[in-house]
Amino acid sequence: MGASGETGDRAQFTEYIQKNVALYQFRNGIPLTTAAAANFTRGELATALRKNPYMVNIILAGYDKETGPSLYFIDYIASLHKVDKAAFGYGSYFALSMMDRHYRHDMTVEEAIALVDKCIMEIRSRLVVAPPNFLIKIVDKDGAREYAWRESIKDTPVSAA
Amino acid sequence: MSRRYDSRTTIFSPEGRLYQVEYAMEAIGNAGSAIGILSTNGVVLVGEKKVTSKLLQTSASTEKMYKIDDHVACAVAGIMSDANILINTARVQAQRYTYAYQEPMPVEQLVQSLCDTKQGYTQFGGLRPFGVSFLFAGWDKNYGFQLYMSDPSGNYSGWKAAAIGANNQAAQSMLKQDYKDDITRDEAVDLALKVLSKTMDSTSLTSEKLELAEVFVSNGKVKYQVCSPETLSKLLLKSGVTQPAAETS
């Protein structure tokens, strides 16, 4: 899950979903499909919406053995869409335009990373309040893992006292 | 006799038994039997109808078989009014799952959820247990066709062939002898009718005394089909359970 929005809600809501997904697997011996997890997430946002909304936008990525990889766009007012590409935030205007221009449905992982890098470059150069560092993660048959950092400002190592 | 330990569900007897639960199972032992058989291409449920009267309006409702969701059905043995409550509970649980996950509820989870409800009535609340046993038949993408049996204690297990209701031990041992793992749906229907005919008290089996339902996949969708009386009569003839109508002299 990639999430953006109110800091506290972001942490709390995504951890809540993660732990419920894990609980389902412990209880039932089978994992939730990406679609089921996405609908569950949307349901939680929808239930809270008219009382105490979570200000969190989510891009949910998953891999199922039967259906392959899938991507879900879930915004803070509980819209749910199954998509091929998604972006949230002010940078999304630039990222989505870049993806509209370069995305193809039969891209390989390497081509997709190249497209992500193009989007990052656009955001860096065009967005006034662009964040300095980016983290790329990949979700595939081997699960979710960190792929690479794209850093403008590196952490300086702190020398031991 | 431990009569002083049997009037409340919430206490064990000194021998460690729950008498109310056992009495509930007694009640089911007097009810019309039902048999379920798992085959390679479907699940077959056959039930014995206890209420047979010409005055009975049988057009719409069934006595033994109920559809819980598009992919799950059940056969019932025991107190019908208790069964109706639990069937409604099962239906609501299935829909609640689909509402949350937009997917059909896996069969074992549905059975487990209903059995958790039944277990509650054996531990707290001071209410008596439900006097119903179920045979659940269904299909899901995780384990394909499945057959589960559950009883008033809230216990359940998966079966290849199972019997509930009157004479269920006799039926169960007959099924154990004749069941084979690669049985097809048609063979399963045949076996179920034969076993039921041997364990039922009545002298002759007609389509009025039975209900037959099958859960199978057709055109990529799970189908629950209750057999019509005419088809059932033909099937009974085919498996040699009823004699053909005698010629009028």
Chai-1 contact restraints between the chains, C-beta under 6 A:
chainA,res_idxA,chainB,res_idxB,connection_type,confidence,min_distance_angstrom,max_distance_angstrom,comment,restraint_id
A,N28,B,Q109,contact,1.0,0.0,6.0,A-B,restraint_1
A,I30,B,N142,contact,1.0,0.0,6.0,A-B,restraint_2
A,A36,B,Y101,contact,1.0,0.0,6.0,A-B,restraint_3
A,A36,B,E103,contact,1.0,0.0,6.0,A-B,restraint_4
A,N39,B,Y101,contact,1.0,0.0,6.0,A-B,restraint_5
A,N39,B,Q102,contact,1.0,0.0,6.0,A-B,restraint_6
A,F40,B,A100,contact,1.0,0.0,6.0,A-B,restraint_7
A,F40,B,Y101,contact,1.0,0.0,6.0,A-B,restraint_8
A,G43,B,A100,contact,1.0,0.0,6.0,A-B,restraint_9
